Amino acid sequence: MANTPYPESYYAASANAAPARPALQDDVETDVCVIGAGYTGLSSALFLLENGFKVTVLEAAKVGFGASGRNGGQIVNSYSRDIDVIERSVGPKQAQLLGQMAFEGGRIIRERVAKYNIQCDLKDGGVFAAITDKQMGHLESQKRLWERFGHTQLELLDQRRIREVVACDQYVGGMLDMSGGHIHPLNLALGEAAAVESLGGTIYEQSPAVRIERSANPVVHTPQGKVRAKFIIVAGNAYIGNLVPELAAKSMPCGTQVITTEPLGDELAKRLLPQDYCVEDCNYLLDYYRLSADKRLIFGGGVVYGARDPANIEAIIRPKMLKAFPQLKDVKIDYAWTGNFLLTLSRLPQVGRLGDNIYYSQGCSGHGVTYTHLAGKVLAEALRGQAERFDAFADLPHYPFPGGQLLRTPFAALGAWYYGLRDKLGY
Ligand SMILES: Cc1cc2nc3c(=O)[nH]c(=O)nc-3n(C[C@H](O)[C@H](O)[C@H](O)COP(=O)(O)OP(=O)(O)OC[C@H]3O[C@@H](n4cnc5c(N)ncnc54)[C@H](O)[C@@H]3O)c2cc1C
């Protein structure tokens, strides 16, 4: 079987040493079979192991091969649609529960990093940058909303203050969230995988789940082995393909691209982002960026609906970077890569149970570093019989994309074009 390596990226090039994990070549029995070793799968595995379950993780490629090892590394609170939208869509009771959980994922990451001594360059502080007065007004209401749900580490930044945290002339203001921050995403995943193994969990790499035999004791088949389990957690997100056909119609893989400069040197890096906060702007098709530990600028943006890999990533993302930082015009790009996230129509996570024993969480729509860590905890709670928080997510309504599998990509691209135009016109 082909041995799928990591895609070339700054993260793969600066990954901490990790053991080569074998492919599954046997028939094994376990309590929980987790499909996918991204944050959702690893966080689920860790919480389950901490609660006494026997856990086997199957990973099609390598730990952190998907979005978890390729993302912008930004720890961003709440969900891809905020709690006010949830409130309007599902009512105050469910929104209350989801609102209380909206800041938990970041705390889980910090607990994991401390408890398992994970070396992933964790830094505190994330900035939402407003390009228009309307976006600034939205940040003001977002601060009030988040404070209503107990979040206190927020500061509004006026035009003068935002210049003190990011050397970009585009912004009229912003909001600093000190419980946001950034990490080396692949090293976080590798550290979590090591923690799973330290608690007795088993991870098989190069072991794609190719079929699930559904029954009271479901069996997950890989090309050379099988896992019989009491429960299955499906955590393959945008890379899962059609393994669980029921889930595919209500979500769509999308690509987003990241570039990384050559090291900028301490002086230039400090001029760009003096406090080393990460930044995302408030556009619908947003730009996001931060410094790496060795003082490169890691800059992401853009969305490719349907997850086709663009031919020249640097040609797409570099102009965005230069618009924000014209002072980088002579700086070389050392790495450029693409990764897939899973979009749902509501942009809220798709969570639920198939039959009695197959659980899933996916589709956090490009905003998942914190949510996926929370998801692992909520899934583990559900398997232990405490499903109130799981149900709050599972009850979120989801609808198929208009146009079905064939036309959903052009429809979504049209929608994004519309929102992109609104951003440009400042609506
Ligand atoms: C380029 C990029 C930048 C992003 N930036 C940010 C950011 O800065 N902040 C933020 O909050 N979010 C960001 N996101 C989103 C975030 O990375 C994801 O929401 C999150 O990592 C999803 O984690 P996951 O575990 O659900 O999925 P993934 O990390 O994609 O993991 C799924 C895993 O399952 C495996 N798999 C799939 N099918 C099978 C199978 N059949 N059998 C076995 N294994 C299988 C895959 O190989 C993969 O390793 C970004 C996403 C991308 C792509």
The ligand as an ORCA input file, in Angstrom:
! r2SCAN-3c Opt
* xyz 0 1
  C      -5.273     25.651      5.579
  C      -6.211     25.689      6.753
  C      -6.096     26.719      7.681
  C      -6.940     26.732      8.805
  N      -6.693     27.639      9.766
  C      -7.395     27.587     10.923
  C      -7.075     28.439     11.997
  O      -6.102     29.194     11.935
  N      -7.868     28.401     13.113
  C      -8.929     27.553     13.204
  O      -9.638     27.567     14.220
  N      -9.205     26.662     12.231
  C      -8.458     26.656     11.105
  N      -8.693     25.728     10.124
  C      -9.686     24.670     10.392
  C      -9.108     23.592     11.320
  O      -7.807     23.276     10.957
  C     -10.000     22.361     11.230
  O     -11.314     22.735     11.581
  C      -9.579     21.232     12.169
  O      -8.193     20.994     12.122
  C     -10.335     19.960     11.796
  O      -9.845     18.894     12.552
  P     -10.399     17.424     12.308
  O      -9.680     16.525     13.217
  O     -11.890     17.440     12.398
  O     -10.059     17.112     10.788
  P      -8.628     16.846     10.113
  O      -7.553     17.538     10.818
  O      -8.769     17.109      8.653
  O      -8.375     15.315     10.380
  C      -9.059     14.292      9.730
  C      -8.113     13.097      9.658
  O      -8.871     11.951      9.303
  C      -8.107     11.178      8.403
  N      -9.050     10.350      7.650
  C      -9.968     10.760      6.732
  N     -10.652      9.703      6.252
  C     -10.172      8.611      6.894
  C     -10.469      7.224      6.813
  N     -11.399      6.740      5.971
  N      -9.789      6.368      7.617
  C      -8.826      6.838      8.476
  N      -8.510      8.146      8.567
  C      -9.164      9.023      7.790
  C      -7.367     12.203      7.573
  O      -6.219     11.662      6.942
  C      -7.038     13.264      8.609
  O      -5.774     13.046      9.208
  C      -7.916     25.717      8.966
  C      -8.055     24.705      8.017
  C      -7.208     24.678      6.928
  C      -7.340     23.573      5.932
*
